[in-house]
């Protein structure tokens, strides 16, 4: 029986297309509960986003599960103790947003210091053409 990846949540299309080039993917939303139970033996990988909860019951329902891959920075929604007890590894994508968050923080500090929000509203109201300054 070929190993298959169970997609437990919606993920970006480019990622899904790339994975399909190398793996057999099954979307959990396309499975009825009875189909899920009868096909549970097929899945060795569960792929979810960072907003999806993975419970001990879900882990137990996938007897061949070896890996829970979280497409997100944290794994706090995965029952890692149940995964550990079942011999299932849990991965995630740490530091993927670190640079972007730092860039945004610096941008917000500059926007605040230079009052860019007020300047934007000034322009949008058309006050620049009347020569008046209002906040």
N, CA, C and O atoms as a printed pandas DataFrame, in Angstrom:
     atom_number atom_name residue_name chain_id  residue_number  x_coord  y_coord  z_coord
0              1         N          UNK        A               1    0.844   -1.178    0.000
1              2        CA          UNK        A               1    0.000    0.000    0.000
2              3         C          UNK        A               1    0.896    1.251    0.000
3              4         O          UNK        A               1    1.762    1.402    0.862
4              5         N          UNK        A               2    0.680    2.128   -0.962
5              6        CA          UNK        A               2    1.511    3.330   -1.097
6              7         C          UNK        A               2    1.191    4.330    0.006
7              8         O          UNK        A               2    0.037    4.507    0.395
8              9         N          UNK        A               3    2.246    4.982    0.501
9             10        CA          UNK        A               3    2.038    6.030    1.498
10            11         C          UNK        A               3    1.367    7.222    0.833
11            12         O          UNK        A               3    1.669    7.576   -0.307
12            13         N          UNK        A               4    0.470    7.816    1.560
13            14        CA          UNK        A               4   -0.230    8.993    1.063
14            15         C          UNK        A               4   -0.208   10.078    2.123
15            16         O          UNK        A               4   -0.133    9.808    3.321
16            17         N          UNK        A               5   -0.275   11.312    1.648
17            18        CA          UNK        A               5   -0.358   12.466    2.538
18            19         C          UNK        A               5   -1.817   12.858    2.662
19            20         O          UNK        A               5   -2.516   13.028    1.663
20            21         N          UNK        A               6   -2.264   12.998    3.892
21            22        CA          UNK        A               6   -3.618   13.467    4.161
22            23         C          UNK        A               6   -3.551   14.963    4.398
23            24         O          UNK        A               6   -2.878   15.423    5.320
24            25         N          UNK        A               7   -4.250   15.722    3.566
25            26        CA          UNK        A               7   -4.309   17.177    3.731
26            27         C          UNK        A               7   -5.435   17.494    4.700
27            28         O          UNK        A               7   -6.607   17.265    4.402
28            29         N          UNK        A               8   -5.072   18.019    5.853
29            30        CA          UNK        A               8   -6.055   18.277    6.888
30            31         C          UNK        A               8   -6.620   19.674    6.885
31            32         O          UNK        A               8   -7.508   19.980    7.682
32            33         N          UNK        A               9   -6.129   20.534    6.008
33            34        CA          UNK        A               9   -6.622   21.907    5.929
34            35         C          UNK        A               9   -6.221   22.499    4.581
35            36         O          UNK        A               9   -5.330   21.982    3.908
36            37         N          UNK        A              10   -6.892   23.597    4.187
37            38        CA          UNK        A              10   -6.531   24.240    2.923
38            39         C          UNK        A              10   -5.109   24.809    3.005
39            40         O          UNK        A              10   -4.713   25.385    4.019
40            41         N          UNK        A              11   -4.365   24.638    1.935
41            42        CA          UNK        A              11   -2.993   25.135    1.867
42            43         C          UNK        A              11   -2.802   25.854    0.534
43            44         O          UNK        A              11   -3.606   25.674   -0.380
44            45         N          UNK        A              12   -1.755   26.660    0.409
45            46        CA          UNK        A              12   -1.551   27.399   -0.840
46            47         C          UNK        A              12   -1.455   26.478   -2.059
47            48         O          UNK        A              12   -0.802   25.436   -2.015
48            49         N          UNK        A              13   -2.110   26.877   -3.133
49            50        CA          UNK        A              13   -2.141   26.079   -4.363
50            51         C          UNK        A              13   -0.751   25.732   -4.885
51            52         O          UNK        A              13   -0.529   24.582   -5.264
52            53         N          UNK        A              14    0.202   26.676   -4.923
53            54        CA          UNK        A              14    1.535   26.302   -5.421
54            55         C          UNK        A              14    2.180   25.174   -4.606
55            56         O          UNK        A              14    2.866   24.318   -5.165
56            57         N          UNK        A              15    1.964   25.173   -3.300
57            58        CA          UNK        A              15    2.494   24.107   -2.452
58            59         C          UNK        A              15    1.851   22.771   -2.810
59            60         O          UNK        A              15    2.539   21.759   -2.950
60            61         N          UNK        A              16    0.536   22.775   -2.956
61            62        CA          UNK        A              16   -0.187   21.543   -3.290
62            63         C          UNK        A              16    0.280   21.016   -4.647
63            64         O          UNK        A              16    0.513   19.817   -4.802
64            65         N          UNK        A              17    0.417   21.904   -5.623
65            66        CA          UNK        A              17    0.857   21.473   -6.951
66            67         C          UNK        A              17    2.249   20.859   -6.903
67            68         O          UNK        A              17    2.514   19.856   -7.564
68            69         N          UNK        A              18    3.121   21.453   -6.134
69            70        CA          UNK        A              18    4.487   20.919   -6.007
70            71         C          UNK        A              18    4.498   19.555   -5.318
71            72         O          UNK        A              18    5.207   18.643   -5.742
72            73         N          UNK        A              19    3.713   19.425   -4.261
73            74        CA          UNK        A              19    3.638   18.154   -3.556
74            75         C          UNK        A              19    3.071   17.052   -4.445
75            76         O          UNK        A              19    3.527   15.910   -4.395
76            77         N          UNK        A              20    2.073   17.402   -5.259
77            78        CA          UNK        A              20    1.448   16.412   -6.147
78            79         C          UNK        A              20    2.443   15.845   -7.168
79            80         O          UNK        A              20    2.237   14.752   -7.697
80            81         N          UNK        A              21    3.507   16.581   -7.439
81            82        CA          UNK        A              21    4.523   16.083   -8.367
82            83         C          UNK        A              21    5.283   14.891   -7.772
83            84         O          UNK        A              21    5.839   14.077   -8.510
84            85         N          UNK        A              22    5.306   14.793   -6.456
85            86        CA          UNK        A              22    6.124   13.779   -5.794
86            87         C          UNK        A              22    5.349   12.815   -4.895
87            88         O          UNK        A              22    5.842   11.734   -4.573
88            89         N          UNK        A              23    4.149   13.200   -4.493
89            90        CA          UNK        A              23    3.402   12.407   -3.523
90            91         C          UNK        A              23    1.945   12.259   -3.945
91            92         O          UNK        A              23    1.431   13.014   -4.770
92            93         N          UNK        A              24    1.311   11.280   -3.362
93            94        CA          UNK        A              24   -0.120   11.091   -3.541
94            95         C          UNK        A              24   -0.824   11.821   -2.401
95            96         O          UNK        A              24   -0.593   11.518   -1.230
96            97         N          UNK        A              25   -1.677   12.777   -2.739
97            98        CA          UNK        A              25   -2.361   13.596   -1.736
98            99         C          UNK        A              25   -3.848   13.284   -1.722
99           100         O          UNK        A              25   -4.462   13.062   -2.765
100          101         N          UNK        A              26   -4.410   13.271   -0.529
101          102        CA          UNK        A              26   -5.844   13.087   -0.362
102          103         C          UNK        A              26   -6.333   14.196    0.555
103          104         O          UNK        A              26   -5.820   14.371    1.660
104          105         N          UNK        A              27   -7.323   14.939    0.091
105          106        CA          UNK        A              27   -7.888   16.019    0.886
106          107         C          UNK        A              27   -8.916   15.438    1.856
107          108         O          UNK        A              27   -9.867   14.780    1.435
108          109         N          UNK        A              28   -8.726   15.679    3.135
109          110        CA          UNK        A              28   -9.633   15.113    4.147
110          111         C          UNK        A              28  -11.056   15.619    3.961
111          112         O          UNK        A              28  -12.005   14.939    4.351
112          113         N          UNK        A              29  -11.221   16.787    3.378
113          114        CA          UNK        A              29  -12.570   17.339    3.176
114          115         C          UNK        A              29  -13.341   16.577    2.103
115          116         O          UNK        A              29  -14.563   16.685    2.009
116          117         N          UNK        A              30  -12.620   15.812    1.302
117          118        CA          UNK        A              30  -13.270   15.034    0.255
118          119         C          UNK        A              30  -13.652   13.634    0.734
119          120         O          UNK        A              30  -14.267   12.871   -0.010
120          121         N          UNK        A              31  -13.294   13.298    1.964
121          122        CA          UNK        A              31  -13.583   11.972    2.509
122          123         C          UNK        A              31  -14.787   12.029    3.436
123          124         O          UNK        A              31  -14.887   12.919    4.281
124          125         N          UNK        A              32  -15.682   11.099    3.279
125          126        CA          UNK        A              32  -16.762   10.958    4.247
126          127         C          UNK        A              32  -16.158   10.338    5.506
127          128         O          UNK        A              32  -15.037    9.833    5.464
128          129         N          UNK        A              33  -16.870   10.370    6.598
129          130        CA          UNK        A              33  -16.319    9.796    7.831
130          131         C          UNK        A              33  -16.086    8.290    7.677
131          132         O          UNK        A              33  -15.111    7.764    8.213
132          133         N          UNK        A              34  -16.960    7.595    6.958
133          134        CA          UNK        A              34  -16.754    6.158    6.761
134          135         C          UNK        A              34  -15.566    5.908    5.832
135          136         O          UNK        A              34  -14.799    4.972    6.054
136          137         N          UNK        A              35  -15.406    6.736    4.791
137          138        CA          UNK        A              35  -14.249    6.588    3.893
138          139         C          UNK        A              35  -12.966    6.899    4.642
139          140         O          UNK        A              35  -11.940    6.252    4.430
140          141         N          UNK        A              36  -13.028    7.884    5.511
141          142        CA          UNK        A              36  -11.853    8.245    6.307
142          143         C          UNK        A              36  -11.416    7.061    7.165
143          144         O          UNK        A              36  -10.227    6.760    7.262
144          145         N          UNK        A              37  -12.383    6.398    7.783
145          146        CA          UNK        A              37  -12.079    5.259    8.656
146          147         C          UNK        A              37  -11.513    4.085    7.865
147          148         O          UNK        A              37  -10.564    3.441    8.312
148          149         N          UNK        A              38  -12.079    3.803    6.706
149          150        CA          UNK        A              38  -11.605    2.655    5.928
150          151         C          UNK        A              38  -10.268    2.922    5.244
151          152         O          UNK        A              38   -9.530    1.985    4.940
152          153         N          UNK        A              39   -9.951    4.192    4.999
153          154        CA          UNK        A              39   -8.693    4.522    4.316
154          155         C          UNK        A              39   -7.606    4.986    5.274
155          156         O          UNK        A              39   -6.510    5.329    4.830
156          157         N          UNK        A              40   -7.872    5.005    6.560
157          158        CA          UNK        A              40   -6.936    5.529    7.556
158          159         C          UNK        A              40   -5.563    4.876    7.484
159          160         O          UNK        A              40   -4.557    5.527    7.765
160          161         N          UNK        A              41   -5.508    3.629    7.118
161          162        CA          UNK        A              41   -4.238    2.886    7.035
162          163         C          UNK        A              41   -3.317    3.426    5.940
163          164         O          UNK        A              41   -2.113    3.173    5.968
164          165         N          UNK        A              42   -3.868    4.163    4.980
165          166        CA          UNK        A              42   -3.083    4.650    3.845
166          167         C          UNK        A              42   -2.147    5.810    4.207
167          168         O          UNK        A              42   -1.144    6.022    3.526
168          169         N          UNK        A              43   -2.454    6.545    5.246
169          170        CA          UNK        A              43   -1.793    7.827    5.488
170          171         C          UNK        A              43   -0.658    7.726    6.497
171          172         O          UNK        A              43   -0.852    7.287    7.630
172          173         N          UNK        A              44    0.520    8.137    6.069
173          174        CA          UNK        A              44    1.666    8.184    6.969
174          175         C          UNK        A              44    2.030    9.621    7.327
175          176         O          UNK        A              44    2.796    9.858    8.262
176          177         N          UNK        A              45    1.478   10.583    6.580
177          178        CA          UNK        A              45    1.756   12.001    6.827
178          179         C          UNK        A              45    0.437   12.757    6.874
179          180         O          UNK        A              45   -0.444   12.555    6.038
180          181         N          UNK        A              46    0.318   13.630    7.866
181          182        CA          UNK        A              46   -0.810   14.558    7.967
182          183         C          UNK        A              46   -0.244   15.954    7.812
183          184         O          UNK        A              46    0.634   16.359    8.574
184          185         N          UNK        A              47   -0.739   16.693    6.833
185          186        CA          UNK        A              47   -0.258   18.048    6.553
186          187         C          UNK        A              47   -1.376   19.026    6.861
187          188         O          UNK        A              47   -2.465   18.932    6.295
188          189         N          UNK        A              48   -1.105   19.976    7.771
189          190        CA          UNK        A              48   -2.114   20.951    8.192
190          191         C          UNK        A              48   -1.504   22.346    8.220
191          192         O          UNK        A              48   -0.284   22.510    8.202
192          193         N          UNK        A              49   -2.385   23.352    8.264
193          194        CA          UNK        A              49   -1.902   24.709    8.466
194          195         C          UNK        A              49   -1.799   24.988    9.964
195          196         O          UNK        A              49   -2.202   24.161   10.781
196          197         N          UNK        A              50   -1.267   26.138   10.319
197          198        CA          UNK        A              50   -1.050   26.462   11.723
198          199         C          UNK        A              50   -2.301   26.763   12.510
199          200         O          UNK        A              50   -2.237   26.925   13.728
200          201         N          UNK        A              51   -3.450   26.843   11.839
201          202        CA          UNK        A              51   -4.715   27.145   12.516
202          203         C          UNK        A              51   -5.542   25.897   12.796
203          204         O          UNK        A              51   -6.577   25.974   13.457
204          205         N          UNK        A              52   -5.098   24.765   12.304
205          206        CA          UNK        A              52   -5.870   23.521   12.428
206          207         C          UNK        A              52   -5.447   22.742   13.670
207          208         O          UNK        A              52   -4.258   22.536   13.913
208          209         N          UNK        A              53   -6.425   22.320   14.439
209          210        CA          UNK        A              53   -6.176   21.524   15.632
210          211         C          UNK        A              53   -6.028   20.057   15.250
211          212         O          UNK        A              53   -6.810   19.529   14.461
212          213         N          UNK        A              54   -5.019   19.407   15.816
213          214        CA          UNK        A              54   -4.826   17.973   15.634
214          215         C          UNK        A              54   -4.881   17.347   17.029
215          216         O          UNK        A              54   -3.980   17.531   17.847
216          217         N          UNK        A              55   -5.957   16.607   17.276
217          218        CA          UNK        A              55   -6.201   16.051   18.609
218          219         C          UNK        A              55   -5.612   14.647   18.749
219          220         O          UNK        A              55   -5.187   14.028   17.773
220          221         N          UNK        A              56   -5.602   14.175   19.975
221          222        CA          UNK        A              56   -5.146   12.814   20.254
222          223         C          UNK        A              56   -6.022   11.801   19.529
223          224         O          UNK        A              56   -5.523   10.787   19.042
224          225         N          UNK        A              57   -7.327   12.066   19.452
225          226        CA          UNK        A              57   -8.241   11.158   18.748
226          227         C          UNK        A              57   -7.911   11.089   17.258
227          228         O          UNK        A              57   -7.943   10.016   16.656
228          229         N          UNK        A              58   -7.598   12.228   16.680
229          230        CA          UNK        A              58   -7.245   12.235   15.255
230          231         C          UNK        A              58   -5.948   11.465   15.010
231          232         O          UNK        A              58   -5.824   10.742   14.022
232          233         N          UNK        A              59   -4.996   11.625   15.908
233          234        CA          UNK        A              59   -3.727   10.905   15.781
234          235         C          UNK        A              59   -3.974    9.405   15.912
235          236         O          UNK        A              59   -3.437    8.616   15.135
236          237         N          UNK        A              60   -4.779    9.013   16.885
237          238        CA          UNK        A              60   -5.081    7.595   17.106
238          239         C          UNK        A              60   -5.842    6.989   15.929
239          240         O          UNK        A              60   -5.722    5.793   15.665
240          241         N          UNK        A              61   -6.624    7.807   15.220
241          242        CA          UNK        A              61   -7.423    7.311   14.092
242          243         C          UNK        A              61   -6.577    7.036   12.849
243          244         O          UNK        A              61   -7.080    6.475   11.876
244          245         N          UNK        A              62   -5.305    7.423   12.870
245          246        CA          UNK        A              62   -4.411    7.197   11.735
246          247         C          UNK        A              62   -3.284    6.272   12.188
247          248         O          UNK        A              62   -2.221    6.755   12.581
248          249         N          UNK        A              63   -3.487    4.967   12.145
249          250        CA          UNK        A              63   -2.552    4.012   12.747
250          251         C          UNK        A              63   -1.158    3.978   12.114
251          252         O          UNK        A              63   -0.201    3.592   12.786
252          253         N          UNK        A              64   -1.014    4.364   10.855
253          254        CA          UNK        A              64    0.299    4.345   10.197
254          255         C          UNK        A              64    0.961    5.724   10.189
255          256         O          UNK        A              64    1.996    5.911    9.550
256          257         N          UNK        A              65    0.379    6.671   10.885
257          258        CA          UNK        A              65    0.900    8.041   10.883
258          259         C          UNK        A              65    2.315    8.079   11.450
259          260         O          UNK        A              65    2.590    7.539   12.522
260          261         N          UNK        A              66    3.210    8.733   10.700
261          262        CA          UNK        A              66    4.604    8.888   11.126
262          263         C          UNK        A              66    4.977   10.352   11.333
263          264         O          UNK        A              66    5.901   10.668   12.082
264          265         N          UNK        A              67    4.236   11.252   10.650
265          266        CA          UNK        A              67    4.621   12.659   10.659
266          267         C          UNK        A              67    3.394   13.552   10.579
267          268         O          UNK        A              67    2.489   13.319    9.778
268          269         N          UNK        A              68    3.380   14.580   11.425
269          270        CA          UNK        A              68    2.416   15.671   11.309
270          271         C          UNK        A              68    3.240   16.888   10.918
271          272         O          UNK        A              68    4.069   17.356   11.699
272          273         N          UNK        A              69    3.017   17.400    9.714
273          274        CA          UNK        A              69    3.747   18.561    9.214
274          275         C          UNK        A              69    2.819   19.771    9.267
275          276         O          UNK        A              69    1.769   19.791    8.625
276          277         N          UNK        A              70    3.220   20.777   10.042
277          278        CA          UNK        A              70    2.418   21.985   10.195
278          279         C          UNK        A              70    3.001   23.066    9.297
279          280         O          UNK        A              70    4.162   23.450    9.442
280          281         N          UNK        A              71    2.185   23.553    8.368
281          282        CA          UNK        A              71    2.590   24.640    7.487
282          283         C          UNK        A              71    2.291   25.944    8.225
283          284         O          UNK        A              71    1.295   26.616    7.957
284          285         N          UNK        A              72    3.166   26.278    9.147
285          286        CA          UNK        A              72    3.009   27.460    9.988
286          287         C          UNK        A              72    4.146   27.526   10.983
287          288         O          UNK        A              72    4.919   26.578   11.119
288          289         N          UNK        A              73    4.248   28.650   11.682
289          290        CA          UNK        A              73    5.377   28.854   12.579
290          291         C          UNK        A              73    5.270   28.094   13.883
291          292         O          UNK        A              73    6.292   27.785   14.495
292          293         N          UNK        A              74    4.075   27.786   14.320
293          294        CA          UNK        A              74    3.926   27.091   15.600
294          295         C          UNK        A              74    3.227   25.767   15.443
295          296         O          UNK        A              74    2.682   25.449   14.387
296          297         N          UNK        A              75    3.252   24.996   16.522
297          298        CA          UNK        A              75    2.569   23.697   16.517
298          299         C          UNK        A              75    1.741   23.536   17.778
299          300         O          UNK        A              75    1.468   22.417   18.213
300          301         N          UNK        A              76    1.340   24.663   18.365
301          302        CA          UNK        A              76    0.603   24.631   19.624
302          303         C          UNK        A              76   -0.794   24.021   19.494
303          304         O          UNK        A              76   -1.406   23.685   20.508
304          305         N          UNK        A              77   -1.303   23.873   18.295
305          306        CA          UNK        A              77   -2.630   23.273   18.108
306          307         C          UNK        A              77   -2.559   21.759   17.902
307          308         O          UNK        A              77   -3.584   21.105   17.710
308          309         N          UNK        A              78   -1.356   21.212   17.942
309          310        CA          UNK        A              78   -1.166   19.763   17.803
310          311         C          UNK        A              78   -0.961   19.174   19.193
311          312         O          UNK        A              78   -0.196   19.711   19.994
312          313         N          UNK        A              79   -1.635   18.086   19.474
313          314        CA          UNK        A              79   -1.433   17.389   20.747
314          315         C          UNK        A              79   -0.091   16.650   20.648
315          316         O          UNK        A              79   -0.040   15.476   20.279
316          317         N          UNK        A              80    0.985   17.356   20.982
317          318        CA          UNK        A              80    2.327   16.803   20.810
318          319         C          UNK        A              80    2.605   15.643   21.773
319          320         O          UNK        A              80    3.401   14.760   21.455
320          321         N          UNK        A              81    1.974   15.635   22.918
321          322        CA          UNK        A              81    2.162   14.512   23.838
322          323         C          UNK        A              81    1.560   13.236   23.246
323          324         O          UNK        A              81    2.167   12.168   23.320
324          325         N          UNK        A              82    0.383   13.348   22.669
325          326        CA          UNK        A              82   -0.238   12.183   22.018
326          327         C          UNK        A              82    0.594   11.750   20.822
327          328         O          UNK        A              82    0.754   10.554   20.578
328          329         N          UNK        A              83    1.121   12.707   20.080
329          330        CA          UNK        A              83    1.971   12.379   18.934
330          331         C          UNK        A              83    3.222   11.631   19.413
331          332         O          UNK        A              83    3.591   10.598   18.853
332          333         N          UNK        A              84    3.860   12.161   20.443
333          334        CA          UNK        A              84    5.063   11.516   20.980
334          335         C          UNK        A              84    4.760   10.094   21.450
335          336         O          UNK        A              84    5.503    9.157   21.157
336          337         N          UNK        A              85    3.659    9.953   22.181
337          338        CA          UNK        A              85    3.290    8.641   22.701
338          339         C          UNK        A              85    2.983    7.644   21.582
339          340         O          UNK        A              85    3.105    6.434   21.773
340          341         N          UNK        A              86    2.587    8.153   20.422
341          342        CA          UNK        A              86    2.273    7.292   19.271
342          343         C          UNK        A              86    3.465    7.138   18.332
343          344         O          UNK        A              86    3.367    6.467   17.304
344          345         N          UNK        A              87    4.586    7.757   18.684
345          346        CA          UNK        A              87    5.767    7.668   17.830
346          347         C          UNK        A              87    5.669    8.516   16.570
347          348         O          UNK        A              87    6.327    8.232   15.570
348          349         N          UNK        A              88    4.846    9.554   16.624
349          350        CA          UNK        A              88    4.643   10.436   15.474
350          351         C          UNK        A              88    5.477   11.707   15.668
351          352         O          UNK        A              88    5.402   12.355   16.712
352          353         N          UNK        A              89    6.251   12.046   14.674
353          354        CA          UNK        A              89    7.036   13.284   14.733
354          355         C          UNK        A              89    6.163   14.464   14.316
355          356         O          UNK        A              89    5.238   14.318   13.516
356          357         N          UNK        A              90    6.474   15.634   14.871
357          358        CA          UNK        A              90    5.748   16.859   14.536
358          359         C          UNK        A              90    6.766   17.877   14.051
359          360         O          UNK        A              90    7.769   18.136   14.717
360          361         N          UNK        A              91    6.498   18.454   12.879
361          362        CA          UNK        A              91    7.377   19.485   12.331
362          363         C          UNK        A              91    6.576   20.753   12.076
363          364         O          UNK        A              91    5.346   20.732   12.052
364          365         N          UNK        A              92    7.283   21.845   11.889
365          366        CA          UNK        A              92    6.648   23.119   11.549
366          367         C          UNK        A              92    7.663   23.959   10.789
367          368         O          UNK        A              92    8.763   23.490   10.499
368          369         N          UNK        A              93    7.306   25.191   10.465
369          370        CA          UNK        A              93    8.197   26.050    9.677
370          371         C          UNK        A              93    8.622   27.263   10.505
371          372         O          UNK        A              93    8.129   28.369   10.286
372          373         N          UNK        A              94    9.537   27.055   11.455
373          374        CA          UNK        A              94    9.956   28.175   12.305
374          375         C          UNK        A              94   10.755   29.201   11.518
375          376         O          UNK        A              94   11.386   28.879   10.511
376          377         N          UNK        A              95   10.717   30.423   11.987
377          378        CA          UNK        A              95   11.496   31.537   11.439
378          379         C          UNK        A              95   11.132   31.935   10.020
379          380         O          UNK        A              95   11.833   32.753    9.425
380          381         N          UNK        A              96   10.061   31.387    9.457
381          382        CA          UNK        A              96    9.713   31.722    8.083
382          383         C          UNK        A              96    9.228   33.170    7.965
383          384         O          UNK        A              96    9.337   33.769    6.894
384          385         N          UNK        A              97    8.702   33.732    9.036
385          386        CA          UNK        A              97    8.185   35.093    8.998
386          387         C          UNK        A              97    9.052   36.102    9.747
387          388         O          UNK        A              97    8.704   37.281    9.806
388          389         N          UNK        A              98   10.150   35.670   10.309
389          390        CA          UNK        A              98   10.959   36.526   11.170
390          391         C          UNK        A              98   11.354   37.829   10.484
391          392         O          UNK        A              98   11.155   38.908   11.042
392          393         N          UNK        A              99   11.909   37.738    9.285
393          394        CA          UNK        A              99   12.344   38.946    8.573
394          395         C          UNK        A              99   11.161   39.853    8.236
395          396         O          UNK        A              99   11.262   41.074    8.356
396          397         N          UNK        A             100   10.034   39.259    7.811
397          398        CA          UNK        A             100    8.862   40.062    7.460
398          399         C          UNK        A             100    8.283   40.785    8.672
399          400         O          UNK        A             100    7.867   41.939    8.574
400          401         N          UNK        A             101    8.259   40.110    9.796
401          402        CA          UNK        A             101    7.745   40.745   11.014
402          403         C          UNK        A             101    8.656   41.895   11.429
403          404         O          UNK        A             101    8.171   42.953   11.829
404          405         N          UNK        A             102    9.954   41.703   11.339
405          406        CA          UNK        A             102   10.901   42.772   11.677
406          407         C          UNK        A             102   10.735   43.953   10.726
407          408         O          UNK        A             102   10.734   45.103   11.162
408          409         N          UNK        A             103   10.597   43.678    9.432
409          410        CA          UNK        A             103   10.388   44.756    8.450
410          411         C          UNK        A             103    9.126   45.542    8.764
411          412         O          UNK        A             103    9.129   46.772    8.726
412          413         N          UNK        A             104    8.041   44.827    9.077
413          414        CA          UNK        A             104    6.780   45.495    9.385
414          415         C          UNK        A             104    6.909   46.344   10.649
415          416         O          UNK        A             104    6.396   47.462   10.695
416          417         N          UNK        A             105    7.585   45.828   11.669
417          418        CA          UNK        A             105    7.765   46.586   12.911
418          419         C          UNK        A             105    8.512   47.887   12.659
419          420         O          UNK        A             105    8.117   48.939   13.164
420          421         N          UNK        A             106    9.586   47.824   11.882
421          422        CA          UNK        A             106   10.352   49.045   11.558
422          423         C          UNK        A             106    9.482   50.001   10.746
423          424         O          UNK        A             106    9.475   51.206   10.996
424          425         N          UNK        A             107    8.745   49.454    9.769
425          426        CA          UNK        A             107    7.853   50.291    8.963
426          427         C          UNK        A             107    6.808   50.992    9.805
427          428         O          UNK        A             107    6.525   52.170    9.588
428          429         N          UNK        A             108    6.228   50.282   10.766
429          430        CA          UNK        A             108    5.223   50.896   11.637
430          431         C          UNK        A             108    5.835   51.967   12.540
431          432         O          UNK        A             108    5.198   52.984   12.813
432          433         N          UNK        A             109    7.063   51.745   13.001
433          434        CA          UNK        A             109    7.725   52.770   13.820
434          435         C          UNK        A             109    7.968   54.041   13.002
435          436         O          UNK        A             109    7.757   55.149   13.495
436          437         N          UNK        A             110    8.409   53.879   11.758
437          438        CA          UNK        A             110    8.634   55.043   10.894
438          439         C          UNK        A             110    7.300   55.733   10.592
439          440         O          UNK        A             110    7.212   56.960   10.643
440          441         N          UNK        A             111    6.264   54.951   10.278
441          442        CA          UNK        A             111    4.953   55.526    9.981
442          443         C          UNK        A             111    4.425   56.320   11.170
443          444         O          UNK        A             111    3.820   57.377   10.991
444          445         N          UNK        A             112    4.648   55.823   12.375
445          446        CA          UNK        A             112    4.197   56.518   13.570
446          447         C          UNK        A             112    5.000   57.795   13.799
447          448         O          UNK        A             112    4.434   58.858   14.056
448          449         N          UNK        A             113    6.306   57.684   13.706
449          450        CA          UNK        A             113    7.162   58.844   13.942
450          451         C          UNK        A             113    6.911   59.958   12.930
451          452         O          UNK        A             113    6.972   61.139   13.273
452          453         N          UNK        A             114    6.631   59.588   11.698
453          454        CA          UNK        A             114    6.405   60.575   10.627
454          455         C          UNK        A             114    4.935   60.893   10.406
455          456         O          UNK        A             114    4.600   61.654    9.498
456          457         N          UNK        A             115    4.053   60.324   11.219
457          458        CA          UNK        A             115    2.609   60.561   11.146
458          459         C          UNK        A             115    2.064   60.319    9.730
459          460         O          UNK        A             115    1.307   61.125    9.188
460          461         N          UNK        A             116    2.471   59.194    9.158
461          462        CA          UNK        A             116    2.071   58.884    7.789
462          463         C          UNK        A             116    0.568   58.637    7.650
463          464         O          UNK        A             116   -0.013   58.946    6.610
464          465         N          UNK        A             117   -0.068   58.080    8.691
465          466        CA          UNK        A             117   -1.511   57.863    8.639
466          467         C          UNK        A             117   -2.267   59.170    8.488
467          468         O          UNK        A             117   -3.170   59.276    7.658
468          469         N          UNK        A             118   -1.905   60.162    9.281
469          470        CA          UNK        A             118   -2.545   61.473    9.187
470          471         C          UNK        A             118   -2.270   62.134    7.842
471          472         O          UNK        A             118   -3.153   62.765    7.262
472          473         N          UNK        A             119   -1.044   61.988    7.351
473          474        CA          UNK        A             119   -0.701   62.557    6.051
474          475         C          UNK        A             119   -1.518   61.902    4.942
475          476         O          UNK        A             119   -1.971   62.577    4.017
476          477         N          UNK        A             120   -1.706   60.594    5.034
477          478        CA          UNK        A             120   -2.510   59.879    4.039
478          479         C          UNK        A             120   -3.948   60.387    4.042
479          480         O          UNK        A             120   -4.520   60.631    2.980
480          481         N          UNK        A             121   -4.536   60.550    5.227
481          482        CA          UNK        A             121   -5.913   61.069    5.314
482          483         C          UNK        A             121   -5.989   62.495    4.770
483          484         O          UNK        A             121   -6.968   62.846    4.113
484          485         N          UNK        A             122   -4.985   63.313    5.029
485          486        CA          UNK        A             122   -4.905   64.686    4.520
486          487         C          UNK        A             122   -4.974   64.683    2.991
487          488         O          UNK        A             122   -5.692   65.480    2.386
488          489         N          UNK        A             123   -4.225   63.783    2.389
489          490        CA          UNK        A             123   -4.211   63.686    0.927
490          491         C          UNK        A             123   -5.553   63.165    0.417
491          492         O          UNK        A             123   -6.100   63.711   -0.541
492          493         N          UNK        A             124   -6.082   62.130    1.036
493          494        CA          UNK        A             124   -7.339   61.538    0.584
494          495         C          UNK        A             124   -8.507   62.506    0.676
495          496         O          UNK        A             124   -9.411   62.456   -0.159
496          497         N          UNK        A             125   -8.511   63.385    1.669
497          498        CA          UNK        A             125   -9.578   64.384    1.810
498          499         C          UNK        A             125   -9.431   65.510    0.801
499          500         O          UNK        A             125  -10.366   66.285    0.601
500          501         N          UNK        A             126   -8.281   65.612    0.166
501          502        CA          UNK        A             126   -8.041   66.701   -0.784
502          503         C          UNK        A             126   -7.617   67.986   -0.105
503          504         O          UNK        A             126   -7.611   69.042   -0.737
504          505         N          UNK        A             127   -7.259   67.921    1.183
505          506        CA          UNK        A             127   -6.868   69.118    1.921
506          507         C          UNK        A             127   -5.611   69.757    1.345
507          508         O          UNK        A             127   -5.415   70.964    1.485
508          509         N          UNK        A             128   -4.766   68.976    0.707
509          510        CA          UNK        A             128   -3.526   69.513    0.146
510          511         C          UNK        A             128   -3.815   70.567   -0.910
511          512         O          UNK        A             128   -3.031   71.500   -1.085
512          513         N          UNK        A             129   -4.959   70.427   -1.632
513          514        CA          UNK        A             129   -5.277   71.389   -2.688
514          515         C          UNK        A             129   -5.855   72.683   -2.124
515          516         O          UNK        A             129   -5.851   73.708   -2.805
516          517         N          UNK        A             130   -6.352   72.649   -0.885
517          518        CA          UNK        A             130   -6.910   73.840   -0.238
518          519         C          UNK        A             130   -5.886   74.514    0.659
519          520         O          UNK        A             130   -6.138   75.599    1.183
520          521         N          UNK        A             131   -4.739   73.886    0.841
521          522        CA          UNK        A             131   -3.676   74.499    1.636
522          523         C          UNK        A             131   -3.899   74.421    3.128
523          524         O          UNK        A             131   -3.114   74.980    3.894
524          525         N          UNK        A             132   -4.951   73.741    3.565
525          526        CA          UNK        A             132   -5.242   73.667    4.991
526          527         C          UNK        A             132   -4.607   72.433    5.620
527          528         O          UNK        A             132   -4.378   71.422    4.957
528          529         N          UNK        A             133   -4.334   72.540    6.891
529          530        CA          UNK        A             133   -3.789   71.396    7.622
530          531         C          UNK        A             133   -4.815   70.978    8.653
531          532         O          UNK        A             133   -5.166   71.742    9.553
532          533         N          UNK        A             134   -5.297   69.731    8.504
533          534        CA          UNK        A             134   -6.212   69.146    9.481
534          535         C          UNK        A             134   -5.737   67.746    9.775
535          536         O          UNK        A             134   -5.169   67.088    8.903
536          537         N          UNK        A             135   -5.956   67.283   10.973
537          538        CA          UNK        A             135   -5.538   65.912   11.295
538          539         C          UNK        A             135   -6.701   64.980   11.364
539          540         O          UNK        A             135   -6.525   63.790   11.625
